Amino acid sequence: MYYIGSTNNIEQRLAKHNAGSVPSTKPYRPWKLRKTEIFDTKSEASIREMQLKSWKKRSAIERLLKS
């Protein structure tokens, strides 16, 4: 299971997911950080998040993680 999201505080967001504070990800704990990308603006981050979420095949995400 992969989770794709954006935040301005990755440590805090990961802690919330692993504490069970996010209902949609609670059943899949523990979460491990596999890859991060840094963007200059929230808009750029949102565009990239939507792009990644549009990838329907798990293999596409796995290729990204290997790069």
Secondary structure as a PSIPRED ss2 file (coil, helix, strand):
# PSIPRED VFORMAT (PSIPRED V4.0)

   1 M C   1.000  0.000  0.000
   2 Y C   1.000  0.000  0.000
   3 Y C   1.000  0.000  0.000
   4 I C   1.000  0.000  0.000
   5 G C   1.000  0.000  0.000
   6 S C   1.000  0.000  0.000
   7 T C   1.000  0.000  0.000
   8 N C   1.000  0.000  0.000
   9 N C   1.000  0.000  0.000
  10 I H   0.000  1.000  0.000
  11 E H   0.000  1.000  0.000
  12 Q H   0.000  1.000  0.000
  13 R H   0.000  1.000  0.000
  14 L H   0.000  1.000  0.000
  15 A H   0.000  1.000  0.000
  16 K H   0.000  1.000  0.000
  17 H H   0.000  1.000  0.000
  18 N H   0.000  1.000  0.000
  19 A H   0.000  1.000  0.000
  20 G C   1.000  0.000  0.000
  21 S C   1.000  0.000  0.000
  22 V C   1.000  0.000  0.000
  23 P C   1.000  0.000  0.000
  24 S C   1.000  0.000  0.000
  25 T C   1.000  0.000  0.000
  26 K H   0.000  1.000  0.000
  27 P H   0.000  1.000  0.000
  28 Y H   0.000  1.000  0.000
  29 R C   1.000  0.000  0.000
  30 P C   1.000  0.000  0.000
  31 W C   1.000  0.000  0.000
  32 K C   1.000  0.000  0.000
  33 L C   1.000  0.000  0.000
  34 R C   1.000  0.000  0.000
  35 K C   1.000  0.000  0.000
  36 T C   1.000  0.000  0.000
  37 E C   1.000  0.000  0.000
  38 I C   1.000  0.000  0.000
  39 F C   1.000  0.000  0.000
  40 D C   1.000  0.000  0.000
  41 T C   1.000  0.000  0.000
  42 K H   0.000  1.000  0.000
  43 S H   0.000  1.000  0.000
  44 E H   0.000  1.000  0.000
  45 A H   0.000  1.000  0.000
  46 S H   0.000  1.000  0.000
  47 I H   0.000  1.000  0.000
  48 R H   0.000  1.000  0.000
  49 E H   0.000  1.000  0.000
  50 M H   0.000  1.000  0.000
  51 Q H   0.000  1.000  0.000
  52 L H   0.000  1.000  0.000
  53 K H   0.000  1.000  0.000
  54 S H   0.000  1.000  0.000
  55 W C   1.000  0.000  0.000
  56 K C   1.000  0.000  0.000
  57 K C   1.000  0.000  0.000
  58 R H   0.000  1.000  0.000
  59 S H   0.000  1.000  0.000
  60 A H   0.000  1.000  0.000
  61 I H   0.000  1.000  0.000
  62 E H   0.000  1.000  0.000
  63 R H   0.000  1.000  0.000
  64 L H   0.000  1.000  0.000
  65 L H   0.000  1.000  0.000
  66 K H   0.000  1.000  0.000
  67 S C   1.000  0.000  0.000
